[in-house]
Amino acid sequence: MRALAGRGLAVLNSRLSEVIIACSDIVAAQFVDAPAEVVTVYPPIGERYSEGDQSSLRDRFGIPADAPVLASVGYVTQGRGQDTLVRAMPAILERLPEARYVLAGGPFPRPQDIAYRESLIELIDELGVAGSVIVAGHYEHVADLYASADVVVNPARFNEPFGRVPFEAAIAGKPAVVTRVGAIPELLEHERSALIVEPDDPAGLAEAVIRVLSDPGLGETLVEGAREIVASRLTPAHSLAGFQRAVALTLER
């Protein structure tokens, strides 16, 4: 129903607008047959994510200073795919038994999302990884979360309009493992700016996380590649230029 409503709104917008601003090419593609001009304007990524406290989160949850930490951040919904990363944990722990997964974020106040969060708790217990998975809930200081992590994982299951997490992580100096959904393939390149795996693949996700945690040089390469994308395409100046293009097109029509 929500998807149907979203398509209906997109059609209505395309008929009423002269220029449509999309946050990624995959969103812009929804309006390919629209009479309106469509301009992709990527959202800017702020430098504030570089200012986190590395020890804050570890101290709060009793995580040893030398424990490898993987983290996911975002609303707890089926679409964000946190269960895939939970399912990957036994394989990760087999290779890196001291690893911790910090699952940050809360559900939307909807029955299906609240139920999904409860199913995550049950899955964690069922897999016997409760001692290694920290369900942190909503975490206000995202920069501290990134600073405390060794790898940031975005295990999304469904398309996201953009997907900020790997770029925020790069600003914090942390490599990302992501799934091939939404705008990820149009911006990130596998093994150059992130490790990209298919959605709903716990084994592939585990392998990618283990690779990053076991190879500091790879992590540095991924961070450098993602930062180059931020600098070349995701700055406030680039976003402003995109909005200026949209305004100019509006005035021309």
C-alpha positions as CSV (number, residue, x, y, z in Angstrom):
1,M,0.0,0.0,0.0
2,R,2.8,2.4,0.9
3,A,4.6,1.7,-2.3
4,L,1.4,2.2,-4.3
5,A,0.8,5.5,-2.6
6,G,4.4,6.5,-3.2
7,R,4.0,5.8,-7.0
8,G,0.8,7.8,-7.0
9,L,2.5,10.7,-5.4
10,A,5.4,10.6,-7.8
11,V,3.0,10.7,-10.8
12,L,1.1,13.6,-9.3
13,N,4.3,15.5,-8.6
14,S,5.5,14.9,-12.2
15,R,2.3,16.3,-13.6
16,L,2.2,19.4,-11.4
17,S,5.9,20.3,-11.4
18,E,8.0,22.0,-14.0
19,V,11.3,20.8,-12.4
20,I,11.7,17.9,-10.0
21,I,14.8,17.6,-7.8
22,A,15.8,14.0,-7.0
23,C,18.3,13.0,-4.4
24,S,19.8,10.2,-6.6
25,D,19.6,8.9,-10.2
26,I,17.6,5.9,-9.1
27,V,15.0,8.3,-7.7
28,A,15.2,10.4,-10.9
29,A,14.4,7.3,-12.9
30,Q,10.9,7.2,-11.4
31,F,10.2,10.3,-13.4
32,V,11.7,9.3,-16.8
33,D,8.4,9.7,-18.6
34,A,7.4,12.9,-16.8
35,P,6.9,16.2,-18.7
36,A,9.0,17.9,-16.0
37,E,12.7,18.4,-16.1
38,V,14.5,16.2,-13.5
39,V,17.7,17.3,-11.7
40,T,19.7,15.0,-9.5
41,V,21.0,16.9,-6.4
42,Y,23.0,14.7,-4.0
43,P,22.7,15.7,-0.3
44,P,25.8,17.1,1.2
45,I,27.8,15.2,3.9
46,G,28.9,17.3,6.8
47,E,32.3,17.3,8.4
48,R,30.8,16.9,11.9
49,Y,31.1,13.2,11.6
50,S,34.9,13.5,12.0
51,E,34.5,14.9,15.6
52,G,33.4,11.7,17.5
53,D,34.8,10.5,20.8
54,Q,36.3,7.0,20.2
55,S,36.0,5.9,23.8
56,S,32.5,7.2,24.7
57,L,30.4,4.3,23.2
58,R,32.9,1.6,24.2
59,D,32.9,2.8,27.8
60,R,29.1,3.0,27.9
61,F,28.6,-0.6,26.8
62,G,31.7,-2.1,28.3
63,I,33.4,-2.9,25.0
64,P,37.1,-3.7,25.5
65,A,39.4,-1.2,23.8
66,D,41.0,-3.9,21.6
67,A,37.7,-5.6,20.5
68,P,36.8,-5.3,16.8
69,V,33.6,-3.3,16.5
70,L,31.2,-3.3,13.6
71,A,28.2,-1.0,13.7
72,S,25.0,-0.3,11.9
73,V,23.0,2.9,12.2
74,G,19.5,3.7,11.1
75,Y,15.9,3.0,11.9
76,V,15.2,-0.6,12.8
77,T,13.0,-1.8,10.0
78,Q,12.9,-4.8,7.8
79,G,14.1,-2.7,4.9
80,R,17.3,-1.8,6.7
81,G,18.1,-5.5,7.0
82,Q,19.7,-5.6,10.4
83,D,18.6,-9.2,10.7
84,T,21.0,-10.1,7.9
85,L,23.9,-8.8,9.9
86,V,22.8,-10.6,13.0
87,R,22.7,-13.8,10.9
88,A,26.2,-13.1,9.8
89,M,27.5,-12.8,13.3
90,P,28.2,-16.5,14.0
91,A,30.5,-16.7,11.0
92,I,32.2,-13.4,12.0
93,L,32.7,-14.7,15.6
94,E,34.2,-17.9,14.4
95,R,37.1,-15.9,12.9
96,L,37.0,-13.0,15.3
97,P,35.6,-14.2,18.6
98,E,36.1,-10.8,20.3
99,A,34.1,-8.9,17.8
100,R,31.1,-6.8,18.8
101,Y,28.2,-5.6,16.7
102,V,26.6,-2.4,17.9
103,L,23.1,-2.2,16.4
104,A,22.1,1.5,16.8
105,G,18.7,2.8,16.0
106,G,15.1,2.4,17.0
107,P,11.9,1.4,15.2
108,F,9.4,3.7,13.8
109,P,6.2,3.8,16.0
110,R,4.5,1.3,13.8
111,P,3.4,-2.2,14.7
112,Q,5.4,-3.9,12.0
113,D,8.6,-2.1,13.0
114,I,8.2,-2.7,16.7
115,A,7.5,-6.4,15.9
116,Y,10.6,-6.5,13.7
117,R,12.7,-5.2,16.6
118,E,11.4,-7.9,18.9
119,S,12.1,-10.5,16.2
120,L,15.7,-9.2,16.2
121,I,16.0,-9.8,19.9
122,E,14.7,-13.3,19.5
123,L,17.1,-14.0,16.6
124,I,20.0,-12.8,18.7
125,D,19.1,-15.2,21.5
126,E,18.4,-18.0,19.1
127,L,21.8,-17.7,17.4
128,G,23.5,-17.5,20.8
129,V,25.2,-14.2,20.0
130,A,23.7,-12.1,22.8
131,G,27.1,-11.5,24.4
132,S,28.4,-10.1,21.1
133,V,25.5,-8.0,19.8
134,I,24.6,-4.8,21.6
135,V,21.2,-3.4,20.8
136,A,21.9,0.2,21.6
137,G,18.6,1.7,20.6
138,H,18.5,5.3,19.4
139,Y,22.0,6.8,19.8
140,E,22.1,10.6,19.7
141,H,25.8,11.0,19.1
142,V,26.3,9.3,15.8
143,A,29.8,10.7,15.4
144,D,30.8,8.9,18.6
145,L,29.3,5.7,17.2
146,Y,31.4,6.0,14.0
147,A,34.5,6.9,16.0
148,S,34.1,3.7,18.2
149,A,33.6,1.4,15.2
150,D,36.2,-0.4,13.1
151,V,33.8,-1.0,10.2
152,V,30.4,0.5,9.5
153,V,27.9,-1.8,7.9
154,N,24.7,-0.9,6.0
155,P,22.9,-4.2,5.3
156,A,19.9,-2.6,3.6
157,R,17.4,-5.0,2.0
158,F,15.4,-2.7,-0.1
159,N,16.3,0.4,-2.2
160,E,17.1,3.5,-0.3
161,P,16.6,6.9,-2.0
162,F,20.2,7.8,-1.3
163,G,22.1,6.1,1.6
164,R,24.3,8.5,3.7
165,V,25.8,6.0,6.0
166,P,29.0,4.9,4.1
167,F,29.9,8.6,3.3
168,E,29.3,9.7,6.9
169,A,31.5,6.7,8.0
170,A,34.3,7.8,5.5
171,I,34.3,11.3,7.0
172,A,34.8,9.6,10.4
173,G,37.7,7.7,8.9
174,K,35.9,4.3,8.9
175,P,35.4,1.9,6.0
176,A,32.0,0.6,5.0
177,V,30.4,-2.6,3.9
178,V,27.2,-2.0,2.1
179,T,24.6,-3.8,0.0
180,R,23.9,-3.3,-3.6
181,V,20.7,-1.3,-3.3
182,G,19.4,2.2,-4.1
183,A,22.0,4.8,-5.0
184,I,25.0,2.7,-3.7
185,P,26.0,1.4,-7.2
186,E,25.8,4.8,-8.8
187,L,28.3,6.4,-6.3
188,L,30.4,3.6,-4.7
189,E,32.7,1.2,-6.4
190,H,33.4,-2.3,-5.0
191,E,36.9,-2.6,-3.4
192,R,37.7,1.1,-4.1
193,S,35.3,3.0,-1.9
194,A,33.4,0.2,-0.1
195,L,32.9,-3.5,-0.1
196,I,29.6,-4.1,-1.8
197,V,27.6,-7.3,-1.3
198,E,24.2,-8.5,-2.4
199,P,21.3,-7.9,0.0
200,D,20.0,-10.8,2.1
201,D,23.3,-12.6,2.0
202,P,24.6,-13.2,5.5
203,A,27.6,-15.3,4.3
204,G,28.7,-12.6,1.9
205,L,28.2,-9.9,4.5
206,A,30.3,-11.9,7.0
207,E,33.1,-12.5,4.5
208,A,33.2,-8.8,3.6
209,V,33.3,-7.7,7.3
210,I,36.0,-10.2,8.1
211,R,38.1,-8.9,5.2
212,V,37.9,-5.3,6.3
213,L,38.6,-6.2,10.0
214,S,41.6,-8.4,9.0
215,D,43.2,-6.0,6.5
216,P,43.9,-2.4,7.7
217,G,45.3,-1.5,4.3
218,L,42.0,-2.4,2.6
219,G,40.1,-0.3,5.1
220,E,42.4,2.7,4.4
221,T,41.8,2.3,0.7
222,L,38.0,2.2,1.1
223,V,38.0,5.3,3.3
224,E,40.2,7.2,0.9
225,G,38.0,6.3,-2.1
226,A,34.8,7.2,-0.3
227,R,36.2,10.5,0.9
228,E,37.2,11.4,-2.7
229,I,33.5,10.9,-3.7
230,V,32.4,13.2,-0.8
231,A,34.9,15.8,-1.9
232,S,34.0,15.7,-5.5
233,R,30.2,15.2,-5.4
234,L,28.7,15.6,-1.9
235,T,29.8,19.0,-0.7
236,P,27.4,21.9,0.1
237,A,28.8,23.7,-2.9
238,H,27.8,20.9,-5.2
239,S,24.3,20.7,-3.7
240,L,23.9,24.5,-4.1
241,A,25.0,24.3,-7.7
242,G,22.4,21.6,-8.3
243,F,19.6,23.7,-6.8
244,Q,20.8,26.6,-8.9
245,R,20.5,24.5,-12.0
246,A,17.0,23.5,-11.0
247,V,16.0,27.2,-10.5
248,A,17.5,28.2,-13.8
249,L,15.5,25.4,-15.6
250,T,12.3,26.6,-13.9
251,L,12.9,30.2,-15.1
252,E,13.6,28.9,-18.7
253,R,10.2,27.1,-18.9
